[in-house]
Amino acid sequence: MAKEKIVLAYSGGLDTSVILKWLKETYDAEIIAFTADIGQKDELDGLEEKALQTGASKIYIDDLREEFAKDFINPMFQAGALYEGQYLLGTSIARPLIAKRMVEIARAEGATAIAHGATGKGNDQVRFELTAAALAPELSVIAPWRLEQFREEFPGRAEMIAYAEKHGIPVTASAAKPYSTDRNLLHISFESGMLEDPWFDAASDENKGMYVLSVAPEDAPDQAEYIELEFDKGDCVAINGNKLSPLQVMETLNEIGGKHGIGRVDMVENRFVGMKSRGVYETPGGTILFTAHRKMESLTMDRDVMHLRDSLITKYATLVYNGFWFAPERLAIQALVGESQKNVTGTVRLKLYKGNVMGAGVKSPVSLYNPDIATMEADPTKAYDQGDATGFIRLNALRLKVSSGVEQNAKK
């Protein structure tokens, strides 16, 4: 009888390398490794050889960067998603794409289960498994870190390193690693280790070496840089007149933003599983794109449509953070968002300087801004009669006057 097949989300790091070998031995199964190229750069070097050497029957390394930018980052930015006022959801938005592709591979290979190396304390376990539940409820999910047998065997990193050495698994980890990272096209995150102390200053001079995508703002160029982003129906399609794909937009903006120290965030956030955690993020290109998109909307989006969409930002961002990308409520909100973006077209000019992104002009062929109406001078269009405001204010003040009168009578 053929062995059971398990598809493992594999990064090549210490945890997933050990998990690959452990799954093969514990379940006597064929392990198919899967790595999504979503912009990790050199972190992908040597993965195929390492996975096969560790015991995988095969490995998929799929370039999903364009799909990530087009079908995940862009729709999320159209929704204005910002978690707890700071986090641009760089890790959160990558997980449903990875899980989606895992499901596709599992079905193509005839696997009965997928597995991941997310811990039982984090958000990623939820994101992977909610996606699997939405797309392939027939598949089982194996989460070793939630299994007592696995935790007893590996109570700490020292035991994992010893296991790797015993089985000839090449790892570069050490027991003294000061923090963990997660990188993709949209951002890089840093957490755990020394960062678990919220009083620890991650922006100090001695910690400059931690950052990957950006220079410190104080070390950025002394000369400001101006850039222009062109939008079509809510998506950036060109930078400085050069037509670009969604992937190229992100790569270009990451390079420009990183040079100017843009996009660093240090926050304590609320995890879905109930605890607070401290995260440090670099999102240089995303910060520029997010700012430019909002400025484009300010000129082209109807007021009440904008306010309706904005009322859903917290809900939408929470859905993404918690792993509900493929849930019907996120899809319903996205449909509304898509409708709101049909006229978000034009050009935004930005000034970049030492960590700051400042507006420097916006124009559009479908602009809703009419200087003749907005002017403080005489209105040549006669579209607005200032005298009409008297009745407008009187009607809006009516309920306030009635309420105030009731309160005053109650005090007598």
Backbone torsions as a table, in degrees:
resi	resn	phi	psi	omega
1	MET	NA	136.5	-179.9
2	ALA	-65.3	146.5	179.6
3	LYS	-71.3	153.9	173.5
4	GLU	-64.1	144.7	178.5
5	LYS	-108.6	135.2	177.8
6	ILE	-125.6	130.2	175.5
7	VAL	-96.3	122.0	-176.5
8	LEU	-109.8	129.3	170.7
9	ALA	-70.1	114.4	-167.0
10	TYR	-123.3	127.0	178.6
11	SER	-108.2	-17.5	-176.6
12	GLY	88.6	-2.0	176.7
13	GLY	-76.5	-177.1	-176.8
14	LEU	-58.5	-50.6	-174.4
15	ASP	-60.5	-54.3	-174.5
16	THR	-72.8	-24.4	175.5
17	SER	-67.6	-45.3	177.8
18	VAL	-66.1	-42.4	-179.3
19	ILE	-61.6	-40.4	179.1
20	LEU	-56.0	-51.6	-179.2
21	LYS	-65.1	-40.6	-177.8
22	TRP	-66.0	-42.2	178.3
23	LEU	-62.1	-43.1	-179.0
24	LYS	-61.3	-41.4	-179.0
25	GLU	-76.1	-43.9	-174.0
26	THR	-71.4	-40.4	-176.3
27	TYR	-100.9	-2.1	-176.8
28	ASP	47.4	49.6	-172.4
29	ALA	-119.8	163.2	172.5
30	GLU	-86.9	123.8	-176.5
31	ILE	-104.2	121.8	175.9
32	ILE	-105.7	115.2	-178.1
33	ALA	-84.9	147.1	177.7
34	PHE	-136.5	127.6	175.2
35	THR	-124.7	126.8	177.3
36	ALA	-94.0	124.0	172.2
37	ASP	-83.5	101.4	178.7
38	ILE	-120.1	24.6	174.9
39	GLY	107.7	26.7	-179.9
40	GLN	-78.3	-8.4	179.9
41	LYS	62.8	-127.6	-171.8
42	ASP	-71.8	-4.2	176.6
43	GLU	-65.3	-15.4	-178.7
44	LEU	-88.7	-8.8	-176.5
45	ASP	-62.7	129.9	174.8
46	GLY	76.4	7.2	-174.8
47	LEU	-66.6	-40.9	-176.9
48	GLU	-60.7	-49.7	179.9
49	GLU	-60.6	-42.2	-177.5
50	LYS	-66.3	-42.7	-179.1
51	ALA	-63.4	-44.1	-179.6
52	LEU	-67.7	-37.9	178.3
53	GLN	-65.4	-33.2	-178.7
54	THR	-78.0	-18.1	176.3
55	GLY	131.2	0.9	178.2
56	ALA	-70.5	143.1	177.2
57	SER	-76.1	-28.3	175.4
58	LYS	-164.0	166.9	177.3
59	ILE	-139.2	136.8	171.8
60	TYR	-100.1	127.0	170.9
61	ILE	-122.9	98.5	-170.9
62	ASP	-104.9	131.5	178.0
63	ASP	-80.7	104.0	-177.8
64	LEU	-110.7	16.1	-172.6
65	ARG	-64.2	-43.7	-179.2
66	GLU	-66.5	-42.0	177.1
67	GLU	-63.4	-39.8	178.9
68	PHE	-58.7	-47.2	-178.4
69	ALA	-69.3	-44.3	-173.0
70	LYS	-76.2	-45.3	-169.7
71	ASP	-103.3	-5.1	-179.1
72	PHE	-125.8	-56.1	-178.6
73	ILE	-66.0	-49.9	-177.1
74	ASN	-59.5	-50.0	178.5
75	PRO	-60.6	-36.3	179.9
76	MET	-67.1	-39.9	178.9
77	PHE	-70.9	-32.4	174.2
78	GLN	-60.6	-31.3	179.5
79	ALA	-80.5	-6.5	180.0
80	GLY	70.1	26.3	-171.8
81	ALA	-67.7	126.9	177.4
82	LEU	-146.8	114.5	-175.3
83	TYR	-83.2	125.6	179.3
84	GLU	50.7	38.4	171.5
85	GLY	74.3	0.9	-174.3
86	GLN	-139.2	-38.2	-167.4
87	TYR	-90.8	123.9	-179.8
88	LEU	-86.0	14.9	165.4
89	LEU	64.8	34.5	-177.1
90	GLY	-60.6	-45.1	177.5
91	THR	-76.1	-42.4	-175.7
92	SER	-56.3	-44.8	-173.5
93	ILE	-75.2	-18.8	179.8
94	ALA	-78.7	-29.4	-172.5
95	ARG	-64.5	-43.8	179.1
96	PRO	-63.8	-31.2	176.4
97	LEU	-67.2	-45.1	178.8
98	ILE	-60.9	-46.9	-178.7
99	ALA	-65.4	-37.2	177.5
100	LYS	-58.6	-46.9	-179.7
101	ARG	-68.5	-34.6	175.7
102	MET	-59.2	-43.4	179.3
103	VAL	-62.0	-43.0	179.7
104	GLU	-62.4	-42.0	178.9
105	ILE	-67.2	-42.2	179.7
106	ALA	-58.5	-43.3	179.3
107	ARG	-68.1	-40.9	179.9
108	ALA	-66.1	-33.1	-177.2
109	GLU	-92.0	-6.4	-177.2
110	GLY	72.6	28.9	178.6
111	ALA	-77.0	154.1	178.8
112	THR	-104.6	-9.7	-176.6
113	ALA	-150.5	155.5	168.7
114	ILE	-119.0	156.7	-178.9
115	ALA	-138.8	153.8	178.8
116	HIS	-143.9	163.8	-178.5
117	GLY	-104.2	17.4	179.1
118	ALA	-69.5	143.2	-178.2
119	THR	-78.8	165.0	-180.0
120	GLY	-77.8	-1.7	179.5
121	LYS	-103.9	-8.9	-171.0
122	GLY	-103.4	-179.1	179.4
123	ASN	-84.9	-28.0	-171.9
124	ASP	-62.3	-35.6	178.2
125	GLN	-57.2	-40.1	179.8
126	VAL	-68.7	-44.0	-177.9
127	ARG	-62.7	-45.0	178.6
128	PHE	-61.9	-45.7	-170.4
129	GLU	-79.9	-31.1	174.8
130	LEU	-67.9	-36.6	176.2
131	THR	-64.0	-45.3	178.4
132	ALA	-61.7	-40.0	179.7
133	ALA	-63.7	-37.1	-178.3
134	ALA	-74.8	-33.7	-172.5
135	LEU	-101.9	-29.2	-176.5
136	ALA	-150.4	71.7	-176.5
137	PRO	-63.1	-14.6	-179.8
138	GLU	-76.9	-16.2	-177.6
139	LEU	-82.8	141.4	171.9
140	SER	-83.9	155.6	177.5
141	VAL	-122.3	128.8	177.5
142	ILE	-108.9	120.7	179.4
143	ALA	-120.1	89.0	-173.7
144	PRO	-52.8	-37.4	-177.1
145	TRP	-66.5	-13.7	176.7
146	ARG	-97.5	0.6	-180.0
147	LEU	-95.3	127.7	-177.7
148	GLU	-58.5	-39.8	-179.9
149	GLN	-57.9	-43.9	-179.3
150	PHE	-67.9	-43.9	-178.2
151	ARG	-66.0	-34.1	177.3
152	GLU	-67.4	-36.3	-179.4
153	GLU	-75.7	-30.8	-177.5
154	PHE	-129.2	73.7	-179.9
155	PRO	-71.7	-15.3	-179.8
156	GLY	-157.6	178.6	-177.7
157	ARG	-68.0	-31.3	-179.3
158	ALA	-60.0	-41.1	179.8
159	GLU	-68.1	-35.1	178.3
160	MET	-68.3	-41.5	178.6
161	ILE	-63.7	-41.8	178.9
162	ALA	-63.4	-40.4	178.8
163	TYR	-63.5	-42.7	179.7
164	ALA	-63.1	-43.4	179.1
165	GLU	-64.5	-39.2	179.7
166	LYS	-61.9	-37.7	-176.1
167	HIS	-99.2	10.9	176.4
168	GLY	67.5	30.7	179.0
169	ILE	-90.4	118.2	-179.4
170	PRO	-72.7	122.9	176.9
171	VAL	-134.7	149.2	179.1
172	THR	-105.2	0.3	-177.0
173	ALA	-71.6	156.3	173.1
174	SER	-133.9	160.4	-177.4
175	ALA	-69.0	-11.6	-176.2
176	ALA	-106.9	17.0	-179.9
177	LYS	-58.5	126.6	-170.4
178	PRO	-80.2	-16.6	-179.8
179	TYR	-165.4	167.0	177.4
180	SER	-113.7	154.4	-177.8
181	THR	-131.6	157.2	173.1
182	ASP	-143.4	121.3	-174.4
183	ARG	-120.9	142.6	170.1
184	ASN	-152.7	-171.1	-176.3
185	LEU	-60.7	-31.7	-175.4
186	LEU	-86.9	-33.9	-175.0
187	HIS	-164.2	-178.4	164.7
188	ILE	-135.4	139.0	-179.6
189	SER	-114.8	152.8	176.6
190	PHE	-131.2	132.6	177.4
191	GLU	-156.6	172.9	178.8
192	SER	68.1	-175.4	-179.2
193	GLY	57.8	-131.2	-176.8
194	MET	-63.0	-22.7	-177.8
195	LEU	-77.8	-7.4	178.7
196	GLU	-70.3	-14.8	173.2
197	ASP	-89.4	110.1	-176.6
198	PRO	-67.0	-11.9	177.1
199	TRP	-88.0	-10.7	179.4
200	PHE	-67.2	130.2	-176.3
201	ASP	-89.0	99.8	-179.5
202	ALA	-76.2	-10.3	-178.5
203	ALA	-100.4	5.7	-178.5
204	SER	-69.9	160.9	-177.7
205	ASP	-58.5	-37.7	-176.9
206	GLU	-71.6	-13.4	-179.7
207	ASN	-106.5	12.5	-179.6
208	LYS	-59.6	-29.7	-177.5
209	GLY	-68.7	-12.2	179.6
210	MET	-70.8	-33.6	-171.4
211	TYR	-77.6	148.1	-172.7
212	VAL	-117.2	-44.2	-170.3
213	LEU	-94.4	-13.8	-173.0
214	SER	-142.4	151.1	170.3
215	VAL	-82.9	160.7	173.7
216	ALA	-63.7	139.9	-178.8
217	PRO	-51.9	-37.6	-178.9
218	GLU	-69.6	-17.7	178.4
219	ASP	-98.2	0.4	180.0
220	ALA	-71.2	164.7	-178.9
221	PRO	-56.2	146.9	177.8
222	ASP	-78.1	-11.6	179.0
223	GLN	-101.8	127.4	178.6
224	ALA	-68.0	154.0	176.9
225	GLU	-121.8	135.1	176.6
226	TYR	-102.3	136.5	175.6
227	ILE	-134.7	155.9	177.6
228	GLU	-122.4	130.3	178.4
229	LEU	-114.2	128.6	178.0
230	GLU	-101.7	135.2	-178.8
231	PHE	-116.8	146.3	172.8
232	ASP	-135.3	112.7	-179.7
233	LYS	51.9	44.1	173.0
234	GLY	91.3	-8.5	179.9
235	ASP	-110.7	138.4	174.2
236	CYS	-73.7	126.0	-175.6
237	VAL	-119.3	-8.5	-179.7
238	ALA	-157.9	149.8	175.5
239	ILE	-129.3	125.2	-178.6
240	ASN	52.7	38.3	176.2
241	GLY	85.2	-4.3	-179.6
242	ASN	-96.3	118.9	178.4
243	LYS	-67.3	132.2	-174.8
244	LEU	-137.6	152.3	172.6
245	SER	-77.0	166.2	177.5
246	PRO	-55.2	-40.3	177.2
247	LEU	-63.0	-45.6	-179.5
248	GLN	-64.8	-33.8	176.0
249	VAL	-60.0	-48.4	-178.0
250	MET	-65.6	-43.0	-179.7
251	GLU	-63.8	-42.3	179.9
252	THR	-65.2	-45.6	-178.6
253	LEU	-69.0	-33.2	176.1
254	ASN	-61.8	-42.7	179.8
255	GLU	-65.7	-46.6	-178.9
256	ILE	-66.3	-47.1	-178.0
257	GLY	-65.1	-40.3	179.8
258	GLY	-61.6	-36.6	179.9
259	LYS	-62.8	-29.9	-177.1
260	HIS	-103.2	12.3	175.9
261	GLY	67.1	32.7	-175.9
262	ILE	-94.0	143.0	167.8
263	GLY	95.6	19.0	177.4
264	ARG	-88.1	133.1	178.9
265	VAL	-134.7	134.6	176.3
266	ASP	-127.2	114.8	-172.8
267	MET	-146.2	157.9	167.5
268	VAL	-104.1	119.4	-173.9
269	GLU	-116.2	166.2	179.2
270	ASN	-101.7	111.8	177.6
271	ARG	-70.8	154.4	179.1
272	PHE	-61.9	-34.7	-176.1
273	VAL	-76.4	-3.6	168.8
274	GLY	119.1	-14.4	-177.5
275	MET	-103.2	160.6	171.5
276	LYS	-88.3	148.6	176.3
277	SER	-143.5	155.0	-179.4
278	ARG	-103.2	130.1	178.3
279	GLY	-132.8	143.4	174.3
280	VAL	-116.8	132.2	-173.9
281	TYR	-130.4	145.8	168.8
282	GLU	-118.4	118.7	-180.0
283	THR	-136.9	66.3	-173.5
284	PRO	-65.2	-52.9	-179.3
285	GLY	-67.3	-40.3	179.9
286	GLY	-62.5	-37.8	179.1
287	THR	-64.7	-41.4	177.5
288	ILE	-65.2	-46.9	-178.0
289	LEU	-63.8	-42.5	-179.8
290	PHE	-60.6	-45.5	-179.4
291	THR	-65.3	-44.9	-178.9
292	ALA	-64.0	-41.0	-179.2
293	HIS	-61.8	-43.3	-179.7
294	ARG	-63.2	-40.0	180.0
295	LYS	-68.3	-34.7	176.4
296	MET	-65.4	-39.6	178.2
297	GLU	-64.5	-35.8	-176.4
298	SER	-60.1	-27.5	-177.7
299	LEU	-92.4	-25.5	-166.9
300	THR	-120.1	-11.5	-175.0
301	MET	-100.3	134.8	176.1
302	ASP	-56.4	141.3	-176.2
303	ARG	-54.7	-52.6	-174.7
304	ASP	-73.2	-28.9	173.2
305	VAL	-64.8	-43.9	178.5
306	MET	-61.7	-45.9	-178.1
307	HIS	-65.8	-35.0	176.3
308	LEU	-65.9	-47.1	178.2
309	ARG	-60.9	-43.6	-179.0
310	ASP	-62.9	-31.7	179.1
311	SER	-65.9	-16.7	-178.6
312	LEU	-101.1	-1.9	-175.7
313	ILE	-60.4	-48.1	-178.7
314	THR	-60.9	-43.3	178.8
315	LYS	-63.6	-46.6	-178.1
316	TYR	-62.9	-47.7	-179.5
317	ALA	-61.1	-39.3	178.3
318	THR	-66.2	-38.7	176.4
319	LEU	-60.6	-44.4	178.9
320	VAL	-64.9	-47.1	-178.3
321	TYR	-60.3	-39.9	-175.5
322	ASN	-84.8	-7.1	174.8
323	GLY	100.9	15.6	-176.1
324	PHE	-98.2	38.3	-178.3
325	TRP	-59.6	-39.4	-177.8
326	PHE	-96.4	13.9	178.2
327	ALA	-77.8	149.7	-177.1
328	PRO	-60.5	-32.0	-178.9
329	GLU	-69.9	-35.7	176.6
330	ARG	-67.3	-41.3	179.2
331	LEU	-64.2	-36.6	178.6
332	ALA	-66.5	-44.4	177.7
333	ILE	-63.0	-39.0	-178.7
334	GLN	-62.9	-34.7	177.5
335	ALA	-63.1	-42.3	176.4
336	LEU	-64.2	-43.7	179.3
337	VAL	-59.4	-44.5	179.6
338	GLY	-58.3	-41.2	177.7
339	GLU	-64.1	-36.3	-178.1
340	SER	-69.0	-18.0	-172.8
341	GLN	-95.9	-0.3	-170.7
342	LYS	-62.5	-23.4	178.6
343	ASN	-114.4	13.3	179.4
344	VAL	-82.8	76.1	-173.0
345	THR	-135.2	135.0	179.4
346	GLY	150.8	-157.5	-175.3
347	THR	-130.1	135.4	176.8
348	VAL	-116.5	133.7	174.1
349	ARG	-108.6	131.4	-177.9
350	LEU	-124.4	150.8	174.0
351	LYS	-111.6	123.3	-177.9
352	LEU	-108.6	127.4	-177.8
353	TYR	-157.2	114.1	172.3
354	LYS	45.7	59.5	176.4
355	GLY	86.5	-4.4	-176.5
356	ASN	-107.7	144.2	174.2
357	VAL	-120.4	113.0	-174.0
358	MET	-121.0	138.7	177.0
359	GLY	-67.5	140.0	-179.9
360	ALA	-137.2	20.4	177.8
361	GLY	139.2	147.0	178.3
362	VAL	-150.3	140.3	179.1
363	LYS	-148.0	154.6	-177.9
364	SER	-159.3	143.7	175.0
365	PRO	-72.0	-12.6	178.8
366	VAL	-120.6	35.0	-179.7
367	SER	-62.4	139.6	174.9
368	LEU	-95.0	-1.8	179.6
369	TYR	-85.4	123.1	179.1
370	ASN	-117.7	106.7	-177.4
371	PRO	-62.1	-27.2	179.1
372	ASP	-67.8	-32.9	178.8
373	ILE	-82.8	-39.6	-175.7
374	ALA	-76.8	-17.8	-174.2
375	THR	-59.6	147.6	173.9
376	MET	-84.4	-6.9	177.1
377	GLU	-87.7	-172.1	179.4
378	ALA	-62.8	134.5	-178.6
379	ASP	-87.2	108.0	-177.9
380	PRO	-69.0	-19.9	-176.9
381	THR	-84.6	-17.7	-175.4
382	LYS	57.9	24.8	-177.7
383	ALA	-76.4	-21.1	-177.2
384	TYR	-131.1	120.5	176.7
385	ASP	-101.1	114.5	-176.3
386	GLN	-59.3	-26.9	178.7
387	GLY	-65.1	-25.2	179.1
388	ASP	-63.9	-22.6	-178.1
389	ALA	-66.1	-23.5	-179.6
390	THR	-61.2	-49.9	178.7
391	GLY	-68.0	-36.0	177.9
392	PHE	-59.2	-47.1	-179.9
393	ILE	-68.5	-40.3	-178.1
394	ARG	-60.9	-43.3	-179.5
395	LEU	-67.4	-40.6	179.7
396	ASN	-72.3	-23.7	-179.9
397	ALA	-84.4	-14.0	-172.8
398	LEU	-57.0	-49.8	-177.1
399	ARG	-66.9	-31.5	178.8
400	LEU	-68.2	-39.6	178.3
401	LYS	-66.3	-42.3	179.0
402	VAL	-62.4	-45.4	180.0
403	SER	-63.0	-43.6	179.6
404	SER	-63.0	-38.6	179.7
405	GLY	-64.0	-39.6	179.1
406	VAL	-63.1	-44.2	-178.4
407	GLU	-65.7	-39.6	-179.5
408	GLN	-67.6	-39.0	178.5
409	ASN	-66.7	-31.4	-179.0
410	ALA	-69.9	-25.1	-178.6
411	LYS	-82.2	-13.9	-177.6
412	LYS	-76.2	NA	NA
